[in-house]
């Protein structure tokens, strides 16, 4: 999995794909190994348990790594388990591997442990792990039971990569919401792990403007959003979050212009930037028409219409 650290020009914050990539790396290098030493930076903003409790993890085996949405955890042979939230700038580092591409602009000069390390494990075979967080917006916690039974994970919505909802259930839940569809996709209690670039890409692929109210989505639009969410997340994870390997026609490659005038998508259409859900959203009006005075959604046919071959699975 070391190839996931190719350096591309765009460096988004870690969303579902980046977190899944990080989970795979730590599971590959840490699963089945015993922690022999624990080093803690006493940062009471990032660390949500006293340093002494982290130090008691020495002697415990790591059995695997899990993830739901943007929440990652190290599963240990016995509780507590270690919860790792990256926030905007967090990284999970293995000594000897380069840093993730979304943090490649914060060079640590090859020093170990890296700058901004908050938690550092030494393993029985010499492997070393570090959790870093430059802007202190991530969190490290200890879970007294399986992480999926504890907050904040148990309150998360479905994960589009590991447990995507059937299309009918997805549509029914989304249509209950009154907010703009972009804001709904960003709601972690609805779709865990979806962040700004994923939401923009999904709506671009579906041809839906971010300002369309979720309650006013047409059945065809709902199905397109469901399909695009599944496809975008799966392709991003399949590429192991290597941005240069995302499909060249994705809006992702053209949206990092900081509202510059004259921005174009792959097809030469104008990109505009609007605010939705409190976030800047990139969209292409010729492909994603603004809602205007939108009529009530058509109810004549099922959301699942046209989904041949068991498409809800």
C-alpha positions in Angstrom: 0.0 0.0 0.0 3.0 2.3 0.0 2.1 3.5 -3.5 -0.8 5.5 -2.1 1.5 8.3 -1.2 2.2 9.7 -4.7 2.3 13.4 -4.7 -0.2 15.3 -6.8 -0.7 19.0 -7.0 -4.1 19.1 -5.1 -4.1 18.4 -1.4 -7.7 18.2 0.0 -8.5 17.5 3.6 -8.9 13.8 4.5 -12.3 12.5 3.7 -13.6 8.9 3.4 -11.1 7.7 0.8 -8.1 9.2 2.5 -9.2 7.7 5.8 -9.8 4.3 4.3 -6.3 4.5 2.8 -4.8 5.4 6.2 -6.7 2.5 7.8 -5.3 0.0 5.3 -1.8 1.2 5.9 -1.9 0.9 9.6 -3.7 -2.4 9.5 -1.0 -3.8 7.1 1.9 -2.7 9.3 0.4 -3.0 12.8 -2.1 -5.9 13.0 -0.9 -8.8 15.0 1.9 -6.9 16.7 2.3 -6.0 20.3 2.9 -2.4 21.5 6.1 -2.3 23.6 6.4 1.4 24.3 4.0 4.4 24.2 5.1 8.0 23.9 2.5 10.7 24.5 2.5 14.4 23.8 0.3 15.8 26.7 -2.0 17.8 24.4 -5.3 18.0 26.2 -7.0 19.3 23.1 -6.2 16.4 20.8 -6.0 13.7 23.4 -9.3 13.0 25.1 -7.8 10.8 27.8 -4.9 11.3 30.3 -1.5 10.4 29.0 -1.2 7.7 31.8 -4.1 5.8 30.3 -2.5 5.7 26.9 0.8 4.5 28.4 -1.1 1.5 29.9 -1.5 0.2 26.3 2.0 -1.1 26.4 2.0 -4.9 26.2 -1.3 -5.0 24.3 -1.6 -6.6 20.9 -3.2 -4.6 18.0 -5.6 -7.0 16.2 -6.7 -4.8 13.4 -7.9 -1.4 12.2 -11.4 -0.3 11.6 -13.2 2.8 10.1 -16.6 4.3 9.8 -16.8 7.6 7.9 -13.8 9.7 9.0 -13.4 7.9 12.3 -10.6 5.3 12.4 -9.7 3.0 15.2 -7.1 0.5 16.3 -8.7 -2.6 17.6 -6.8 -4.1 20.5 -6.9 -7.6 21.9 -8.8 -6.1 24.9 -10.4 -2.8 25.6 -9.8 0.1 25.5 -9.5 0.5 21.8 -7.8 3.6 20.3 -9.9 6.0 18.3 -8.1 8.2 15.7 -9.8 11.2 14.1 -7.7 13.1 11.6 -9.6 16.4 11.4 -8.1 18.7 8.8 -4.4 17.9 9.0 -4.0 14.6 10.9 -1.9 11.8 9.6 -1.2 8.2 10.6 2.4 7.5 10.0 4.6 4.4 9.8 8.3 4.9 10.2 10.0 4.5 6.8 7.0 5.4 4.7 6.5 8.8 3.2 3.7 11.1 4.5 0.3 11.2 2.8 -0.1 13.4 -0.2 -2.7 15.7 1.4 0.1 16.6 3.9 3.0 16.7 1.5 3.2 20.4 1.7 4.1 20.1 5.5 7.6 18.6 5.1 9.0 17.1 8.3 12.5 16.8 6.9 12.5 13.1 7.4 12.8 13.4 11.2 11.3 10.8 13.5 9.0 11.0 15.3 7.5 13.6 12.8 6.6 17.1 13.8 3.3 17.5 15.6 3.3 13.9 16.9 0.7 13.4 19.6 0.9 9.6 20.0 3.8 7.3 19.2 3.9 3.5 19.5 7.0 1.3 19.3 6.1 -2.3 18.4 7.8 -5.5 19.3 9.3 -6.1 15.9 10.7 -2.5 15.6 7.8 -1.1 13.6 6.9 2.5 14.8 3.6 4.3 14.5 2.8 8.0 15.0 -0.4 10.0 15.0 0.3 13.6 14.0 -1.9 16.7 14.0 -0.6 20.1 13.0 -3.7 22.2 13.5 -5.0 20.2 16.5 -8.5 19.7 15.0 -8.3 15.9 15.2 -9.0 13.8 18.3 -7.5 10.7 19.9 -9.7 8.8 22.3 -10.0 5.5 24.2 -13.1 3.4 23.7 -14.2 1.3 26.6 -16.1 -1.1 24.3 -16.1 -1.9 20.6 -15.9 1.5 18.9 -19.1 1.0 16.9 -21.0 0.9 20.2 -19.5 4.2 21.5 -19.8 7.8 20.6 -19.2 9.5 18.3 -19.2 6.4 16.0 -22.5 4.9 17.0 -24.3 8.2 16.0 -22.9 8.2 12.5 -25.0 7.5 9.4 -24.3 4.9 6.9 -20.8 4.5 5.4 -21.1 4.7 1.6 -18.1 2.4 1.1 -18.7 -0.3 3.7 -22.5 -0.3 4.1 -24.2 1.7 1.4 -28.0 1.9 1.8 -30.4 0.4 -0.7 -31.5 3.1 -3.1 -35.1 3.1 -1.8 -34.0 3.6 1.8 -31.5 6.2 0.7 -34.1 8.2 -1.2 -36.7 8.0 1.6 -34.2 9.3 4.2 -32.9 12.1 2.0 -36.3 13.3 0.9 -37.3 13.8 4.6 -34.7 16.5 4.9 -35.5 20.2 4.3 -31.9 21.5 3.7 -30.1 21.8 0.4 -28.9 18.5 -0.9 -25.2 19.5 -0.6 -25.7 20.2 3.2 -27.5 16.9 3.6 -24.6 14.9 2.0 -22.2 16.7 4.4 -24.2 15.7 7.4 -22.2 12.9 9.1 -25.4 11.6 10.8 -26.7 10.9 7.3 -23.7 9.8 5.2 -20.5 9.2 7.3 -17.3 10.2 5.6 -18.7 12.4 2.9 -16.8 15.8 2.8 -16.7 18.8 0.6 -14.9 17.4 -2.5 -16.9 14.1 -2.5 -20.2 15.9 -2.2 -19.3 18.2 -5.0 -18.2 15.4 -7.2 -21.3 13.3 -6.5 -23.6 16.2 -7.4 -21.6 17.1 -10.5 -21.8 13.5 -11.7 -25.5 13.4 -10.9 -26.2 16.7 -12.6 -27.8 18.2 -9.5 -27.2 21.7 -8.3 -26.0 21.9 -4.6 -28.9 24.4 -3.8 -31.7 22.0 -4.7 -33.7 21.2 -1.6 -33.4 17.5 -0.7 -37.2 17.4 -0.2 -37.7 18.6 -3.8 -35.5 16.1 -5.6 -37.1 14.2 -8.4 -37.0 10.4 -8.4 -34.5 10.3 -11.3 -32.2 12.8 -9.5 -32.4 10.7 -6.3 -31.3 7.6 -8.2 -28.5 9.5 -9.9 -27.2 10.8 -6.6 -27.3 7.4 -5.1 -25.4 5.9 -8.0 -22.9 8.7 -8.2 -22.2 8.5 -4.4 -21.5 4.7 -4.7 -19.4 5.1 -7.8 -17.3 8.1 -6.6 -16.5 6.6 -3.2 -15.7 3.1 -4.7 -13.4 4.5 -7.4 -11.6 6.8 -4.9 -11.0 3.9 -2.6 -10.0 1.6 -5.4 -7.4 4.2 -6.4 -6.2 4.1 -2.8 -6.9 7.9 -2.6 -4.1 8.6 -5.2 -5.6 11.7 -6.8 -3.6 11.3 -10.0 -5.4 8.0 -10.6 -9.0 9.5 -10.3 -10.8 9.6 -13.7 -9.6 12.5 -15.7 -13.1 13.8 -16.3 -13.8 14.2 -12.6 -14.6 17.8 -11.4 -12.0 17.0 -8.6 -9.1 17.9 -10.9 -10.5 21.3 -11.8 -12.1 22.6 -8.6 -9.0 23.7 -6.7 -8.9 27.2 -8.1 -10.0 29.2 -5.0 -12.8 30.8 -6.9 -10.7 32.0 -9.7 -12.7 33.4 -12.7 -12.5 31.4 -15.9 -12.3 28.0 -14.2 -13.4 25.2 -16.6 -14.2 21.6 -16.2 -12.9 18.8 -18.3 -15.4 19.6 -21.1 -14.7 23.3 -21.1 -17.8 24.4 -19.2 -17.6 27.2 -16.6 -17.2 26.2 -13.0 -18.9 28.6 -10.5 -18.5 28.6 -6.7 -21.5 29.0 -4.4 -22.0 28.4 -0.7 -24.1 25.5 0.6 -24.1 23.9 4.0 -21.6 26.5 5.1 -19.0 25.3 2.6 -17.8 26.6 -0.7 -19.2 24.4 -3.4 -17.9 24.0 -7.0 -20.6 23.3 -9.6 -21.2 23.7 -13.3 -24.5 25.4 -14.1 -24.8 24.1 -17.6 -24.7 20.6 -16.2 -26.3 21.3 -12.8 -29.1 23.8 -13.4 -30.0 26.1 -10.4 -33.3 25.1 -8.7 -35.3 28.3 -9.5 -39.0 27.8 -8.8 -38.8 24.0 -8.6 -42.1 22.1 -8.7 -42.9 19.4 -6.1 -41.2 16.1 -6.9 -43.0 13.6 -9.1 -44.3 10.6 -7.1 -45.7 8.6 -10.0 -42.9 6.1 -10.2 -40.7 4.4 -7.6 -37.2 5.7 -6.9 -36.0 2.2 -7.8 -37.5 2.3 -11.3 -34.9 1.5 -13.9 -32.6 -0.1 -11.4 -32.2 -3.4 -13.2 -30.5 -6.5 -11.9 -30.9 -5.9 -8.2 -29.3 -2.4 -8.2 -30.4 -1.8 -4.6 -27.7 -4.1 -3.2 
